[in-house]
């Protein structure tokens, strides 16, 4: 990856209630803390982000206003707490998303006219929680909203947006116990976490 990480920040939104996961496992289950390999779902993601400036929005980290106000509110809170003109947005339940970060950043850097880039999975579906944004564009969007709580993430993609292919592994998010089983199979299959750090994928 070309360029420095000094102008990049990563916001991990981890403030959701995880109701779909807990409803199909145990009412008190925390999907982000679910064991995955030698770590957890969230821990695997954060280990993969070693070397990047990261802020986690959710319990134990920065909190959105109000708590539980949704991913856009979480991104707004994280934006204020992380440095960088380029800001990557990830979901805390995406354990293997870190390896996509260098490509997202590189794609945004490559075209100064883009406001954002978003990951597109092999099925052609956009993954808004695998995206990178220019801070000034995000601030413009947020300043134009009456409130951020409860607003959809699509508000972030009203400008000029590029698309970056991501793998099914990178796009995997743990919403239900079956997703966790898939993640555990992937983690066991490669014997290690995803490529990580600012030089991965360069």
C-alpha positions in Angstrom: 0.0 0.0 0.0 1.3 3.4 -0.9 1.2 6.3 1.4 1.4 6.7 5.2 -1.1 5.5 7.8 -0.8 8.9 9.5 -3.7 10.3 7.6 -5.9 7.2 8.2 -8.2 6.3 11.1 -10.3 3.2 11.6 -13.7 3.3 13.4 -15.0 -0.1 14.5 -18.7 0.1 15.3 -19.5 -2.4 18.1 -22.5 -0.9 19.8 -25.3 -3.1 18.4 -27.5 -5.2 20.6 -26.9 -8.5 18.7 -30.5 -9.5 19.1 -30.5 -11.9 16.1 -27.5 -13.7 17.5 -28.7 -13.9 21.1 -32.2 -14.9 20.1 -30.8 -18.0 18.4 -28.2 -19.0 21.0 -28.5 -17.7 24.6 -30.3 -14.5 25.7 -27.1 -13.2 27.4 -24.8 -14.2 24.5 -22.4 -11.5 23.3 -21.5 -12.3 19.7 -18.5 -10.0 19.8 -17.1 -11.8 22.7 -17.8 -15.3 21.2 -14.6 -17.4 21.1 -12.9 -17.6 17.7 -9.7 -19.5 17.4 -7.4 -18.2 20.2 -9.3 -14.9 20.4 -12.9 -13.7 20.0 -14.9 -12.2 17.1 -14.0 -8.6 18.0 -10.5 -9.6 19.2 -9.7 -11.2 15.9 -10.7 -8.1 14.0 -8.7 -5.8 16.3 -5.6 -8.0 16.1 -5.8 -7.8 12.3 -5.9 -4.0 12.6 -2.6 -3.8 14.5 -0.6 -0.9 13.2 -3.7 1.3 12.3 -5.1 4.0 14.5 -8.3 2.4 15.8 -11.2 3.6 17.9 -13.9 1.1 19.0 -17.4 2.5 19.5 -19.5 0.5 22.0 -19.4 -0.8 25.5 -15.9 -0.3 27.0 -14.9 2.2 24.3 -16.2 5.5 22.9 -20.0 5.6 23.1 -22.5 6.9 20.6 -25.1 9.4 21.6 -27.5 8.0 22.5 -26.1 4.5 23.2 -27.7 2.1 20.8 -28.4 5.0 18.3 -27.3 2.9 15.4 -24.2 2.6 13.2 -24.3 6.2 11.8 -24.4 7.6 15.3 -21.5 5.2 16.2 -19.5 6.4 13.2 -20.1 10.0 14.2 -18.8 9.4 17.7 -15.8 7.5 16.4 -15.0 10.2 13.8 -14.5 12.7 16.7 -12.1 10.3 18.5 -9.9 9.1 15.7 -7.3 11.0 13.6 -7.0 11.1 9.9 -8.5 12.7 6.8 -9.4 9.2 5.5 -11.6 7.2 7.9 -12.4 3.5 7.5 -15.7 2.2 8.9 -15.9 -1.5 10.0 -18.4 -3.5 12.0 -17.2 -5.1 15.1 -18.8 -8.4 14.1 -16.6 -8.8 11.0 -13.7 -10.8 12.3 -11.8 -11.0 9.0 -12.4 -7.5 7.6 -8.9 -6.1 8.4 -7.3 -7.5 5.3 -9.6 -5.3 3.1 -8.5 -2.1 4.8 -5.4 -1.4 2.7 -7.4 -1.8 -0.5 -10.1 0.5 0.6 -7.6 3.1 1.6 -5.6 2.8 -1.6 -8.7 3.1 -3.8 -9.8 6.2 -2.0 -6.4 7.7 -2.3 -6.2 6.9 -6.0 -9.1 9.1 -6.9 -9.2 12.5 -5.2 -12.7 13.0 -6.6 -14.2 10.2 -4.6 -16.0 11.0 -1.3 -16.0 7.3 -0.3 -15.4 3.8 -1.4 -17.4 0.8 -0.3 -16.6 -3.0 -0.4 -18.6 -5.1 -2.7 -18.9 -8.8 -1.9 -18.7 -11.7 -4.5 -22.6 -11.6 -4.8 -22.4 -7.9 -5.9 -23.8 -6.6 -2.7 -22.4 -3.4 -1.2 -21.1 -3.7 2.4 -21.4 -0.3 4.0 -19.6 -1.5 7.1 -16.6 -2.2 4.9 -16.0 1.3 3.6 -13.6 4.2 3.6 -14.5 7.9 3.7 -13.0 11.4 3.4 -13.6 13.1 6.7 -14.7 16.4 5.1 -17.4 14.5 3.1 -18.7 12.7 6.3 -18.8 16.0 8.2 -20.8 17.6 5.4 -23.3 14.7 5.5 -23.6 14.8 9.3 -24.0 18.6 9.4 -26.9 18.3 7.0 -28.9 15.9 9.1 -31.2 17.0 11.9 -29.9 14.1 14.0 -27.7 11.1 13.5 -29.4 8.6 15.8 -31.5 6.1 13.9 -30.4 7.4 10.5 -29.4 4.8 7.9 -25.8 4.4 6.8 -26.8 5.1 3.2 -26.7 8.8 4.1 -22.9 8.4 3.8 -23.0 7.3 0.2 -24.9 10.1 -1.5 -21.7 11.6 -3.0 -19.3 10.1 -5.5 -18.6 6.6 -4.3 -16.2 4.0 -5.7 -16.5 0.2 -5.3 -13.8 -2.2 -4.1 -14.2 -6.0 -4.4 -13.9 -7.8 -1.1 -13.9 -11.5 -0.5 -16.7 -13.4 1.2 -14.3 -14.0 4.1 -13.7 -10.3 4.5 -17.4 -9.5 4.3 -18.5 -12.2 6.8 -20.4 -10.7 9.7 -21.5 -12.7 12.7 -25.2 -12.1 12.9 -26.4 -15.6 13.8 -24.8 -18.7 15.4 -24.4 -20.2 11.9 -22.2 -17.3 10.9 -20.0 -18.0 13.9 -19.7 -21.6 12.8 -18.5 -20.4 9.4 -16.0 -18.0 11.0 -14.6 -20.8 13.2 -14.2 -23.0 10.1 -12.3 -20.3 8.3 -10.1 -19.6 11.2 -9.3 -23.2 11.7 -8.7 -23.7 8.0 -6.0 -21.1 7.6 -4.4 -21.6 11.0 -3.8 -17.9 11.5 -5.6 -14.5 11.6 -6.1 -12.4 8.4 -3.3 -10.4 6.9 -2.9 -7.3 9.1 -1.2 -4.0 9.5 -0.5 -1.0 7.2 1.8 -3.0 4.9 -0.6 -5.9 4.3 -1.7 -6.3 0.7 1.0 -3.8 -0.5 
